[in-house]
Amino acid sequence: MDSCPVVKNILLLDSEGKRVAVKYYSDDWPTNNAKLAFEKSLFAKTMKSNARTEAEITMFDSNIVIYKFVQDLHFYVTGGEDENELILAAVLQGFFDSVSLLLSMILETDANVIAGKVAVNSMDPSAPLSEQTIGQALATAREHLTRTLFQ
């Protein structure tokens, strides 16, 4: 199990460093306050970086952090100091692609049409992403992330 890469956390922060979505896979930050402090410190260290065209890498608190900024979203993947940067970068790219895919679905604004599409649970999984329910889209994104991690 020592050779299996470990992702400690995946963070999505806004342009002010506040949480949009986070997931911790490690007990390195045992309390919510410790997690918030880590996020705030990491954001403060990286916010002036130019990680808009390509992902950047940094060491932070004995961890490797791969990050990328797009518009006003800041994507981070953290691993231990001995982790493979290429694997962490692949996780970051899969996370970024999944969020991009989900956000590209926001095409409809009529509440009745949205409710009708969400209510349909028997939709064909091969249907275009814009015609899938949120649950189906998340499952598609999860499969894409899994494929990216294991390639």
N, C-alpha and C positions, 0 to 999 in steps of 0.2 A: 504494500500500500504506500510505501515511501516514494515510489516513483510516479504515483498518480498525482497530476497537478491539482492544486487546491486554490479555488477562488475564495477569498475571505469576504468580499462584499462586491456588490454592484450598485452604483449610485447614479441617480439622475437628478441633477440640481438645476434650479433656474438661474437667471442672470444675477440674482442677489445671494446665491448660495443656499437658498432654502430648498427643502425636499420637494421633489415632484414624485419620485418613486425610489425606494431603497430596499435592498435585501441583504441581510448579513448572514453569512454561512459559518462564521467563526465566533468563538467566545472571547476574542481579544478585546472586545468592547462589551462588558457585561451589562451595563445599564443604558437606558435611553439617553441619559445625560452624557455618558462617555461617547456614544455614537454621534450625538449632535455636536459635541466638541471636536471629534475627529473630522466630521464633515465641514465644520466651520474653518478649522485649521487648514485642511486640504484645499478648500476653496480659496482661502486667503493666499496660500502659496502659489496656486496655479492660475488665478484669475487674470493676471497680466501676461500670461503665456500666449503665444500665437499658435494654438493647436487647432486652427480652423481648417487647414488644408489636409493635414495628416495627423495621425495620433502621435502624441508625445509620451515620453516615459520619464519617471522621476522616482527617486528613493524618498520615502516619507515615513518616519517613525519605524524604521527597519522593515519596511514593506515596499514592494515594487508597485507603482501605480501607473497604469496606462490610461490616458484620458484624451478626449476629443471634444471640441466645442462646435456646435452647429446652431446658428441663429442665437437664441437666448437659452439654449439647453446645454448643459455640461454633463458629459457621459464619463464615468469613471469605473475602472475595474481594478481591484486591489488583490495582490497575491503576496505570499511570503517572499523574503529576500532571496531565497534559492529557487524560486519558480522560473519557468521558462517564459521569457517575455513574448515570444511568438505565440504561445498558447494563450496568454492573457490578451494579446492583441486580437487573436481570432475570436475570443469571447466578446471583447469590446465591439468588434465589427458585427458579430451576430446580434448583439444587443441593439446596436445602432440601426442595423437593417430592419430588425423587428419593429422597433418604434417608428421608423420611417414608413414602413409598410402599413402599420395600424393608423398612423396619422394621415396617410394618403386616402383613407376611406372616408374622411369627413367631406362628403360631397352633397349630402341631403340636409335640408334645414326644415322641411315640413314634418311636424311632430307626428301626424297620422301615418305618414309613409314610414318614418323611422320605427314607430311602434309596431306597424304591420310586419316589417322585416325582422324585428327582434322576436316577434311572436312565432314566426315560422321556425320550427325546430327540425323539420325533415328536409332541409335544403340539401341539394346534391353537393358533396364535398369538392367536386371538380368545377363548381360554379366559379365565376370570376370573384375575386376578393371583394369587389365593391358590392356584390350581391349576397355575401355571407353575413351571418349574424356575428355579433361581437364574440361570442363563445367560440364559434367556428374560426374566426379570424385569429383569436388568441391561440387556438390549437394549431393552426397553420404556422403562426409565428414561432410557437414552441418547437414544432417539428423542424423548422428551418434552423433554429438555434441549435438543436440537437445534432442535426446533420453537419452544421458548421463545426461544432466541437469535436465530432468524431471522425472528421475527414483527415 
